[in-house]
Structure formats: structure tokens, C-alpha cells
């Protein structure tokens, strides 16, 4: 990863895309979401091997993100070439996975990383959600300079995209349901689920409030995914969020809502005698299982729901694999 994914080990420019068959790192797609993955990978490798090169990778990356962090707001940019755009989900994922990484590192590096992540927490919690019953949803795209929830800077960053496409794929707010690729799938549930994981890490009440307010938007609501296609990826993070809200509140309404989604999935994505879910509910057109549709996450949430219903939820903690 350090040798073949990072374009420049001094500046830490990188791309989430890299060749797998030969050396060919790129730059320009420095997503904070992926950076969190990398930090936790290097920290895990260090804990297992004590190889100082992994500490060097973490330290260089931390210094890079300290440079890239917006000085006014504390938010992390979408990518190196689009410093005015913020993807909120990427920032949240960075805090969760970066914190996991810090727990595997020695001092003083661990403390420096945690201090930096807390500054991102502070920035994220300044954003203004709209989570009422008729609200727009969880902030998805923001202006790095002002914290305004808007996709204007995204339109400037992708001038070849039509405004219609920008508004669909890169809407300012997440919305309840989605089944499309990339940022189009960054729903309210996916954002709030990361808030739940972050609350478990640090116990910050503002994150707890976001979890419960977002989960309430899903209670009694039937899935209507953007584009009209239902996939496991549509449902799994919502079930995970509802389970998290139940663990925080022990309000039965969240488990009842999850059971309704599980039954919806059973009818639309499964057939008798077949263990795996279909890639989509368009079974005739796509009559197969596909890992990219996150069927594994849906099955994990089925297991999690089963454990809760059997009052065995303390047996293990299952994280939805969708970040």
C-alpha cells in the first residue's frame, strides 16, 4: 500500500485507484474515506510487526491531512484538486477509521492523530442537518470554506457534468434511499451509521442525537430507492442504523422497523432455497449474486437482527461493512 498506492511519499498525494498488476500509483483522488482505511491498515500492520516503516507512513499521512484540512472550518477536502468541496461521509469515515488506527499506535503519534481527529469532529458538528419528518436530510456535500450545505463548489469541480447530474449524484443532502453508484448512494443512513460508530468510540452526545433523529426518519417508511432499483446496499445500512438507534434507546420502534425491512428484502431479493440475495430486485435481468451489491452486509444485518430478537445481542458486535 505505502509502496504502490501512494504517488508521492513526501507529499502523500494518492488516488483511490491504482493498478493491481504492476506499479502505477496515481494522484488527484485523495479521498479522506480511503485515507482512514490506509491509516488503520498501517497501524494494524505496525501492531503486528513493529516495523517502523508503518509508523512513518502514518506520520507522513497525518502531516499531509493537517496541511489539507481547511484552516477556516476544519473540514477535510473531497480531493486534492477540489479543495473547496467537502464530502461529509468521507470526513465521518476518516474519524472512525483514524480513531481505530490511533488505538494501535504508540505515543506520541497516537495522541497527535486523536487530537487531529477531534478537530474534524468539531467541524462536522457545525454542519446544519435537516432531519425533521419532511426535512431534506443529512448533509452530504458542503463548502469547505463556509460549512454551508451546498453542491455549488462540486459543480465547479466537475464542469463537464450537467447540473441535472450534479443534483442527482451530488445532492447537498443524502436523502433516505438510494441504489446508484458512488456518492449517489451516500444516504442519510450511511452518514448516521458512521455517527453511531463514532459515538461508540467517544461518547459525544451530539453524535447520539444525530443517530436517533436520522433513524426516526426511517420508521414506518417503505423503501423507494433513487432510480427505482432495490439492492442489498439500499437496505443494509438502514437496518444497521436502526439497530444502533435501538441500542442507544431500547425503543422497540426501531426493531419493528428493521423487521419490516428484513421482510421487504426477503420478498424482493431472495427466493426459497437460495442462501444468497440477488444483486437487485430485477431478478430476471440480473439473476445472480454480486458482492458489489453488498449482499454480505445485508446478511450480517439479518444475523444482527436475529441476535437482538433472541436477546443475544451482547454475544458479538457486528459492523455493517458499508462505510
HUPENOR-V509698 format. One record per backbone hydrogen bond with DSSP energy under -1.0 kcal/mol. NH is the residue of the N-H (numbers start at 0). CO is the residue of the C=O. E is the energy in kcal/mol with one decimal. If there is no record, write none. Layout:
nh=NH co=CO e=E
nh=NH co=CO e=E
This chain:
nh=4 co=0 e=-2.2
nh=6 co=12 e=-1.4
nh=7 co=12 e=-1.4
nh=11 co=7 e=-2.7
nh=28 co=13 e=-1.1
nh=30 co=28 e=-1.9
nh=34 co=30 e=-1.9
nh=35 co=31 e=-1.9
nh=36 co=32 e=-1.3
nh=37 co=33 e=-2.5
nh=38 co=34 e=-2.6
nh=39 co=35 e=-2.1
nh=40 co=36 e=-2.2
nh=41 co=37 e=-2.8
nh=42 co=38 e=-2.4
nh=43 co=39 e=-2.3
nh=44 co=40 e=-2.2
nh=45 co=41 e=-2.4
nh=46 co=42 e=-2.4
nh=47 co=43 e=-1.7
nh=48 co=44 e=-2.0
nh=49 co=45 e=-3.5
nh=53 co=50 e=-1.4
nh=55 co=51 e=-2.1
nh=56 co=52 e=-2.0
nh=57 co=53 e=-2.0
nh=58 co=54 e=-2.7
nh=59 co=55 e=-2.7
nh=60 co=56 e=-2.2
nh=61 co=57 e=-2.7
nh=62 co=58 e=-2.3
nh=63 co=59 e=-2.1
nh=64 co=60 e=-2.5
nh=65 co=61 e=-1.9
nh=66 co=62 e=-1.5
nh=67 co=63 e=-2.2
nh=68 co=64 e=-1.8
nh=69 co=74 e=-2.8
nh=73 co=69 e=-2.0
nh=77 co=84 e=-2.8
nh=81 co=78 e=-1.5
nh=84 co=81 e=-1.5
nh=85 co=141 e=-2.0
nh=87 co=139 e=-2.4
nh=90 co=86 e=-1.7
nh=91 co=87 e=-2.5
nh=92 co=88 e=-2.8
nh=93 co=89 e=-2.1
nh=94 co=90 e=-1.9
nh=95 co=91 e=-2.0
nh=96 co=92 e=-2.7
nh=97 co=93 e=-2.5
nh=98 co=94 e=-1.6
nh=99 co=95 e=-1.8
nh=100 co=96 e=-2.0
nh=101 co=97 e=-2.3
nh=102 co=98 e=-1.5
nh=103 co=100 e=-2.1
nh=104 co=101 e=-1.4
nh=109 co=105 e=-2.1
nh=111 co=107 e=-2.1
nh=112 co=108 e=-2.4
nh=113 co=109 e=-2.3
nh=114 co=110 e=-2.4
nh=115 co=111 e=-2.0
nh=116 co=112 e=-2.4
nh=117 co=113 e=-2.3
nh=118 co=114 e=-1.3
nh=119 co=115 e=-1.3
nh=120 co=116 e=-2.3
nh=121 co=117 e=-2.3
nh=122 co=118 e=-1.6
nh=123 co=119 e=-2.7
nh=124 co=120 e=-2.3
nh=125 co=122 e=-1.4
nh=126 co=123 e=-1.4
nh=129 co=136 e=-2.6
nh=134 co=131 e=-2.0
nh=136 co=129 e=-2.5
nh=139 co=171 e=-3.6
nh=140 co=171 e=-1.8
nh=141 co=85 e=-2.1
nh=142 co=147 e=-2.5
nh=143 co=83 e=-2.5
nh=146 co=142 e=-2.6
nh=149 co=147 e=-1.1
nh=154 co=150 e=-1.9
nh=155 co=151 e=-1.5
nh=156 co=152 e=-1.9
nh=157 co=153 e=-1.5
nh=160 co=157 e=-1.9
nh=165 co=161 e=-2.5
nh=166 co=162 e=-2.6
nh=167 co=163 e=-1.4
nh=168 co=164 e=-3.1
nh=169 co=165 e=-2.2
nh=173 co=137 e=-2.7
nh=183 co=180 e=-1.5
nh=184 co=181 e=-2.4
nh=185 co=182 e=-1.7
nh=186 co=184 e=-1.9
nh=187 co=174 e=-3.2
nh=190 co=186 e=-1.8
nh=191 co=187 e=-2.8
nh=192 co=188 e=-2.5
nh=193 co=189 e=-1.4
nh=194 co=190 e=-1.5
nh=195 co=191 e=-2.0
nh=196 co=192 e=-2.2
nh=197 co=193 e=-2.4
nh=198 co=194 e=-2.6
nh=199 co=195 e=-2.2
nh=200 co=196 e=-1.1
nh=201 co=197 e=-2.2
nh=202 co=198 e=-2.9
nh=206 co=203 e=-1.2
nh=207 co=203 e=-1.3
nh=208 co=204 e=-2.4
nh=209 co=205 e=-1.5
nh=210 co=206 e=-2.1
nh=211 co=207 e=-2.2
nh=212 co=208 e=-2.3
nh=213 co=209 e=-2.1
nh=214 co=210 e=-2.6
nh=215 co=211 e=-2.0
nh=216 co=213 e=-1.0
nh=217 co=214 e=-1.6
nh=220 co=217 e=-1.6
nh=227 co=224 e=-2.3
nh=233 co=230 e=-1.1
nh=235 co=231 e=-2.8
nh=238 co=234 e=-2.4
nh=239 co=235 e=-2.4
nh=240 co=236 e=-2.3
nh=241 co=237 e=-2.6
nh=242 co=238 e=-2.3
nh=243 co=239 e=-2.2
nh=244 co=240 e=-2.7
nh=245 co=241 e=-2.1
nh=246 co=242 e=-2.3
nh=247 co=243 e=-1.6
nh=248 co=244 e=-1.9
nh=249 co=245 e=-3.7
nh=253 co=250 e=-1.6
nh=255 co=251 e=-2.5
nh=256 co=252 e=-2.0
nh=257 co=253 e=-1.9
nh=258 co=254 e=-2.5
nh=259 co=255 e=-1.8
nh=260 co=256 e=-1.8
nh=261 co=257 e=-2.6
nh=262 co=258 e=-2.2
nh=263 co=259 e=-2.1
nh=264 co=260 e=-2.7
nh=265 co=261 e=-2.5
nh=266 co=262 e=-2.0
nh=267 co=263 e=-2.0
nh=268 co=264 e=-3.2
nh=273 co=270 e=-2.0
nh=277 co=268 e=-3.0
nh=278 co=287 e=-2.5
nh=280 co=229 e=-1.7
nh=282 co=280 e=-1.5
nh=285 co=281 e=-2.5
nh=287 co=285 e=-1.8
nh=292 co=289 e=-1.7
nh=293 co=290 e=-2.1
nh=297 co=293 e=-1.6
nh=298 co=294 e=-2.2
nh=299 co=295 e=-2.0
nh=300 co=296 e=-2.0
nh=301 co=297 e=-2.0
nh=302 co=298 e=-2.3
nh=303 co=299 e=-2.6
nh=304 co=300 e=-2.6
nh=305 co=301 e=-2.4
nh=306 co=302 e=-2.4
nh=307 co=303 e=-2.1
nh=308 co=304 e=-2.6
nh=309 co=305 e=-1.7
nh=310 co=307 e=-1.6
nh=311 co=306 e=-3.6
nh=314 co=311 e=-2.3
